[in-house]
Amino acid sequence: MKSRVYPIEIRVHHEVDDVLNDNVDAEVVLSNGESRTVTFFTLRNIEQVLSRYKESGECLFGKYFWAKDLIIVESLDFEVIRKVVWDLVESGEYEGALGRK
């Protein structure tokens, strides 16, 4: 019988200035010993990045945006992040959504 995996720690790597318009890198430590990585973005932050790219010329002048191990959330409030991580782990989708460290 396969043992149940659950998150034992979520480490956010820096402070968030605006929970509705920012992004944050995080590490998720699982009960099976795995350590996974993820970057949480808000939609408003992605829009802001694309606007900046239009000016700088990056990503074909803002025609696209990408980030490895990206999850879009409505808010970067830690409670939202915690609930998202738990949902991904409980559904098993964490294996595709969270990067390997």
WONOR-V103549 format. One record per residue. N is the residue number from 1. PHI is phi in whole degrees, -180 to 180 (999 if undefined). BURIAL is 1 if it has 16 or more other ideal C-beta (glycine too) atoms within 10 Angstrom, else 0. Layout:
n->[N	N]
phi->[PHI	PHI]
burial->[BURIAL	BURIAL]
//
This chain:
n->[1	2	3	4	5	6	7	8	9	10	11	12	13	14	15	16	17	18	19	20	21	22	23	24	25	26	27	28	29	30	31	32	33	34	35	36	37	38	39	40	41	42	43	44	45	46	47	48	49	50	51	52	53	54	55	56	57	58	59	60	61	62	63	64	65	66	67	68	69	70	71	72	73	74	75	76	77	78	79	80	81	82	83	84	85	86	87	88	89	90	91	92	93	94	95	96	97	98	99	100	101]
phi->[999	-75	-76	-78	-94	-147	-74	-107	-157	-123	-107	-90	-85	-162	-70	-101	-75	-140	-63	-101	-150	-169	-144	-150	-87	-143	-121	-114	-100	-102	-65	-88	94	-69	-122	-118	-120	-161	-119	-95	-124	-97	-60	-60	-69	-63	-59	-65	-63	-61	-63	-64	-64	-60	-79	-84	92	-64	48	54	57	79	-76	-150	-144	-148	-154	-69	54	-92	-130	-94	-127	-75	-152	-94	-59	-58	-64	-65	-58	-59	-65	-63	-61	-59	-63	-64	-70	-62	-84	85	-74	-59	-62	-97	-87	-108	-75	-88	-83]
burial->[0	0	0	0	1	0	1	0	0	1	0	0	0	0	0	1	0	0	1	0	1	1	1	1	0	1	1	1	0	1	0	0	0	0	0	1	1	1	0	1	1	1	0	0	1	1	0	0	1	1	0	0	1	0	0	0	0	0	0	0	0	1	0	0	0	0	0	0	1	0	1	0	1	0	1	1	0	0	0	0	1	0	0	1	1	0	0	1	1	0	0	0	0	1	0	0	1	1	0	0	0]
//
